[in-house]
Amino acid sequence: MDFIGEAHSLKRLQLRYAVLYLALLIFSGAMGVGGLHMWNLASAERDRLAFMSAGALEMRGSLYRQIKEVFDHAFLGDVQAQAEFAEYASAIDRQFNLVYARAESERERDVVDALHAAYRGVRQQGEAMLSVSSEEALAGGRSLDAQLERGAFNDFEQRLSEFERVLLQRRRDVDHRLGILQNVVPVLLALPLLLATLIFIVFRRYLRVAVAEPLAAIMDATRNISFGRLQHRVPETGAAELIRLACAINSMAGALQASQEALRVAEKQATLSALVPVVAHNIRNPLASIRATAQVMDAPSLPVDVREGLAGIIATTDRLDRWTYSLLSYLNPLQPKRTEVDAASLFDTVTALARDRLDARRLSLRRIGLGQTCTLDIDLHLVEQALLGLLNNAIDASPADGVIEFRLVHANECATLSVRDFGAGMVGSPVPRGLSPLVSTKVEGSGLGIPFAAKVCDVHGGRLEFMHHDPGTEVVMIMPMEEKNVGQSADG
């Protein structure tokens, strides 16, 4: 699989498949043409050797006929013997010319030359015998027979045998090559089939892993998404085109899920925005009546336990009223009405609102950076309410007789307003979750202080951050700042 690569594109797969297929065709064609060429060469060599061997045998037959004409002239007085001898001589010369033309190696030409020389010796003796009268030839016939049989003709036979041995050796070599070719050709023919099978297996597996399975996963994902299961995701595997398609589907599903969640939140926001004011109105009016009745009933002459009960009723109605007001402020869309506000005055107002709670727990307030003149372009009431909620959280988290820090830092056209307590601290940083209040462990807590502060920062173009100290937690409101006449003086 490495030579293909699972992450490669389908275009590259198509190109590689075409190249391999073309290479296989070329290889198969080369094997076929090469084998056929070798077979043709071997067949041509066998034909050549057979022709030369047949020529040699024909020359031998013609030579026997020439000798017969010599004997016919000597013993029978045949007057046509000399002419027929010449005809056979011409035939033998033509055969030698053909054999010479077919001889290829130096060894073959040497044995043909030796055979030709032996023939010329026999021919010269025959011509000499034919040049005398039949009586003289008859008188020397016994001597001529011995000369031909033991001399020139015997030499011709030896040269012919050597010539045939050379041809036989060449035929054996050709037969050996043909035998090798017969053994190799089936293997060469089977090799393309084996390569084709291998290519089929490899590409089939690749197509399954890189195309078929990813396509099945994509189809399954589209089916799940069409049924509303937008959390379903496509495995981003396979060919490059399918990976891009899977990424696009996953991105689309994520966008749809986010849109669906936003729509759900908007619908919930709209429903609550319409419902909560009605519910709050129906709650706050009875609460106001209950509180007023408890205040009217409270008198110094009442028993202590009754007065404590009335105080509890008043405190409970106040807590319910504060929670209802916070809920209304949190759920309703915030439209900031920006004004220029002095940061020190803002902290003074928040401190004054929380003074009773600070004094009840004997907490001191340390102000850092508030000796400077710093003007903020903010909605005074929203930021004031957000800081008050953070200060109330710090009061609840601080031990009695402790310290709470107010800090102001301005730089790079931003101001940071922070509230720090020295209590046990938080585990992690709370994350506001849209309409959902945070979990509160306080008796009087609504869980809306931090989400409301985050919402106020957001509508002002800022953000809410948390800093963990040892001990305590610092909540920081980072707000855009309009700075005017910033002056440095001693901290208050």
N, C-alpha and C positions, 0 to 999 in steps of 0.2 A: 504493500500500500504506500510505502514511502516514495516510490518513483512516480506515483500519481499525485498523492497529496490530497487529504480529505477536504482541506479548506480551499482548494483551487476552484476556479470558476468552471461552469459548464462549457464555456467556449474553449478553455484550455483542454478540458476533457475531450471535446469533439476533435480538436486539432491533434491531440496525442493519439486518439483512436485512429484517425485518418492516417497519421504518419506510420503507426504500427501496422495498419492494414496494408498500406502501400509497400512498406518494407517487406512484409510477409509475401505479397504478390511478387515483388522483385526477386526475393530470395527463391521462391518456388520456381519462377521463370528461369532464373539463373541455374538452379539445380537441373531443371529439365533440359534447358539448352546445352548446359555443360555435359550432362550425361549422354544426350543424343549426339553431341559433337564427338565425344570420346568413342562412342559406339560406332559412329560413321568412320572415324579414323581407323579403328581396329578392323572394321569390315573392309575398308579400302586396302589396308595393309594385307589382310588375308587374300583379297582378290589379286593384289599385285604379286604376292608370293606364289599364289596358285598359277597365275599367268606365266611367271618366270619358270616355275617347275614344269608346266605343260610345254612351254617353249623348248626347254632342255630335252624333254622326252621326244618332242617332235624332231628336234635336231638329231637326236640319237637314231630315231627311225629313218630319217632321211640319209644319215651317214651309212646305216646298214644297207639301204637301197643303193647308195653310191658304190659301196664295196661289192654288192651283188653285180652291178653293171661291169665293174672291173673283172670279176670272175667270169661273167657272161662273155666279155670280150676275149679273155684268155682261153677259156675252155670251150666256148660255144661259137666263137667267131662272130658274135652279134655286132652287126655294123651300126646299129642304133645306140650302142652302149655309150659311146663318147658323148652324143647329144643328150641322152638321158642323164648321164653323169653331170653334165653342165647344168641341166635344169635343177637337179637336186642340190647342186652347189649353190645356185642362185637362191633356192628356197632356204638353205641353211644360212646364207648370208643375211637374208631378210629376218630370219629368226634371231640371229645374233644382234642385228640392229634393234629389234624390238626389246630383246632382253637388256641390251645396253641402255636403252631409253628408260627402262623400268628400274634399273639398278640405282640405289640411293646411297648406300654407305660405301666407304672406301674398301671395305672387306669384300663386299659383293662385286665391286668392279674388278678387284684383283683376281677373284676366282673366275670371273667371266673372261678376263684377259688370259688366264692360264688355260682355260677350256678352249678358247679361240686359238691359242697357239698350238695346243695339242691337235685340234681339228686341222689346222693348216699343214701339220706334219703328215696326217693321214691323207689329206687331199693331194699333197705334192706327190706322195708315193702312188696314189691312184692315177693321177694325171701322167706320171712317168710311165706307168704300165700301159695306159691307153695310147700313149704316143708311139709304141712299137707295134709290129705286126702281131697277129694272133699266135703265129708259130713261135715267135720269140717270147711272147708273153706266156705261152704254154710251157716253153722250155724253162722259163724262170718262175712258173706259177708256184712250185713248191717253196722256192725261196721267198716269194712275195707273201705267201700265206704265213710263213714263219715270221717275217718282218712285221706284218700287220698285227698279228696276234700277240707277238712279244714286244713289239716296239711301239710305233706311233698309236696304234689302236688301243693297246694296253694303257699307254699314257693318257689317252683321251678318256678312257673309262675311269681311271683314277681321278682325273680332274673333274669329270662329271659327278663322281661320288662325293668329292669334296664340295662341289657346288651345291649338290642336294643336301649335304650336311649343314651347310651355312643357311640354306633356305629353311631346313627343318628346325634349326635353332631359332631362327627368326619367328617361325610359326609358333614355336613353344612360348617365346616371349609374348607374342600377341595373345595367345590363348591364356597366358597367365594374367595379362592386363584385363582381358575380358572377364576372367573369373573374379578378379578383384572388383571390377565394375559391377558384375552381377550381384556381388555381396554388398557393395556400398550403395547401389541405387535404391534398394528397398529402405535402407536407413535414411538416405537423403529425402526420399519421398515421404517417409513417416515423420521426419523432423518438422516440416511445415504444419502437418496435422497436429503434432504435439504443441507447437507454438500457438496455433490457432485455439486449441483447447485451453492452454494456459491463459491466453489473452481473454477468452470468454469467461473463465472462472474469475480472474482478477477484476475485470470490468463489471461483471455481474455483482460481485461483492461490493465494489465501489458504488455502483448505482443504487444498491440496496441501502448502504450506509449513508451515502452523500445525497441521494435524491429521494428514493422511495420512502424511507423512514421519516426524514424531515418533512416531506410532503404530507404524509399521514398525520404527523404532529400538527402541522399547520391547519389541515382540515379539521382535526379534533378541536384545535383552539378556536377556529372560526365558529364551529358549532357551539362550543361552550359560551363564547362571547355573545353569539346570537340569542342564547337562552338567558343572558343577563349575568353570567358568571364572569364579571370583568376582572376578577383577581387572577384568573387563569393566565399563564404565560407559556409562550412557545420556547422549547429548547433551541438555543441559537447555535446549531450545529449543521454540518453538511456543506454543500457547495457554497461558494461565495454569494451567488445570487439568492440562494435560499436563506442564507444567514442575514442578508440585508432585508429580505422579505419578513423573516421572523422578527428582526429588530423593529421594522416598521409596524408590524401587527402588535408587538408588545408595547411600543410607544403609543399606538392608537388606543389599546386597551387601557393603558395607564391614564391617558388623557380623558378617555370616556369615564373611567372610574373617578378621576378627580372632578370632572364636570358633574358627574352624578352626585358625588359627595357634596360639592358646592351647592348644587341644586337642592339637595336634601337639607343642608344647613340653612340655605336661604328660605326654603319652605318652613323649616322649623322656626327660623327667626321671625318670619312674617306671622306665623301662627301665634308664637309667644308674644310678639309685639302687639298683636291684636287682643290676645287673651289676658296677658298679665295686667295691663292697666285696669281692666274690669275687675279682675280678682283682687288687685291691690286696693282699688277703691272700696270694694265691698269688705275688705279686711280692715283698712285703716279707719274707716268711719266708726265701726264698732269699737276698735281699739281706743279711738279718741274718747268715745263715750265712757268706756270702762275706766280709762285713766282719769277723766274728769270726775267721775263718781268716786273713785278711790281718793282723789285729792280733797273732794268736798267732805268725805266721811272722816278723813284724818283729822284728829283733834288731840290736844295734849291730855285730855281727860280719859281717853280710851286706854284700855289695858295694854301693856307692853307687847304681848303676843299678837294682839289685834293690829297694833300699829306696825309691827314687823311684817304681818301678812299683807297689810295695805301697801307698805314699801316694796314688798316683793312683787305685788300686782303692778305697781307703777313701773318698777325696773323691767319686768317682763314685757309689758306693753311697749316701753321705750325700745327694748331690744328687738321686738317684732317690727316696730315701726322703722328702725334703722335698717333691718334686713330687707324689708319691703322696698324702702327707698333705694338701697344699693342695687337690688334686683332690677328695679325700674331703670336706674341709671345705666346699668350694665347692658340690658337687653335693647334699650332704645338706641337707634343710630345716633352717634355723636357728631355734631356739626360744630366744630370749634369757632368761637367768636373771638378772634385774636385782638389783644390790646397790649400795649407796652406796660410791663409789670416789673417793678423793682424786686430783685430776688430776695433781698433782706426782708422787705415788708411781707413777701409771700411766706417766708419761714416764721416771721413773727406771728402772722395770723394763724398758721397751722399750730404753732406752739400754744397760742392762747386757747384754741379750740380743745386741745388735749390737756390743758393745765390741770383740770380736776383729776384725771386719771394718772398724770405724772405725780401729782402730790399724794394721791392715795397709795401709791407704791413707793413713795419716797425716792423717785428717780430724778437724777440731775441731767441736764441737757447740755452737751458740749457742742459749740458752734465753731466750725472751722471754715475759713475762707469767706465768711459773711461780712467781714469788715470792708469789702470792696464794693464799689458801685457797679452793678451789673443789671442791664435791662434786658428782659426776655420778651419776645413777641409770642405770647401764648394766650390760651383761654384761661383766665384766672380761676374761674369756678371749677373747671375740670381738673386742672393741675392741683389746685388746693385740695379738692376732694381725694385725688389720687395720693398726694403726700400724706394727708390725714390718715388714709387707710394703711399706708406703709408704716406710719408712726404708731398707729394702734397695734399693728402686728409686732413692732419692736417692743412696745410696752408689754404686750402679753408674753413675749419671749424672754424679757429681761428679768433677772433676779431682783428681789427687793433691795433697795439702797444701791442700785446699780447706776450705770451711765449709758446714755444713748447719744450717738454722734450725729449731728447734722453737718454735711459737708457740701461746699460749693466750689467747683473748679470750672474755669472757662478757658478754652483754647480752641484754635482752628475753627472759629465760628460755631462752636458747640458749647453747651453748658451741661455739666453733670450735676444733678441734684441727688444726693445719696443719703440714706438713713441706715445707720449701723447699730446693731445691738451687740451685747456681750454675753448672750445666753448660750445654750447648748448647741445652737447652729442647726442647719438643715442637712439632710442626707440628699445630696444631689441638688440640681437646680429645677424648681418647678417649671413646667411648660404649660402655659395657658392653652386650652383646647377649645377654641371657638366659644360655643355657648355653654360649655360644661364648667361649672365652678370647681375650684380645687377643693380637695378634701381638707376639712378643718377639724382640728382636735380641741379647739377652744369652745368653751361653753357658750360664749356670746358670738362666736365667729360664723360668718356666712360663707367663707371660702371665696369671696369675690374681690378681696382687696388687691391681690396680685394680678388677677385677670383684668380688673378695671384699670389698674395702673398701666398694664401693658397696652390696653386698648387706647388709653389717653396718649401714651407715647406714640403709638402707631398713627393716630389721626393728626399728630403734630409733625409727622415725618421723622420721629426718633425711634428709640428702642429701649427695652428694659433688660438689664443685665444683673447677674448675681455674682458676688465675690465672697468666697468662703475664707473666714479667718479663724484663728485659734486664740481665743474663743470667738464665737459670734458669726453673724451673717450681715453682709452689706448689700442692700438693694439699690441699684443705680439707675436713675432715669436720665438718659442721654437725650438732650433736647437741642434743636437749632436755637441759636442765640443771636439777638441783635444787640450789639455792644455799643453803649453810649457813655462817654465820660467815665471810663473805667479807671478808678483811682484806688490806690493801695493805702490801707490804714490798719490799725491793730484790730485783731479778731475780737468779736463780742462774746 
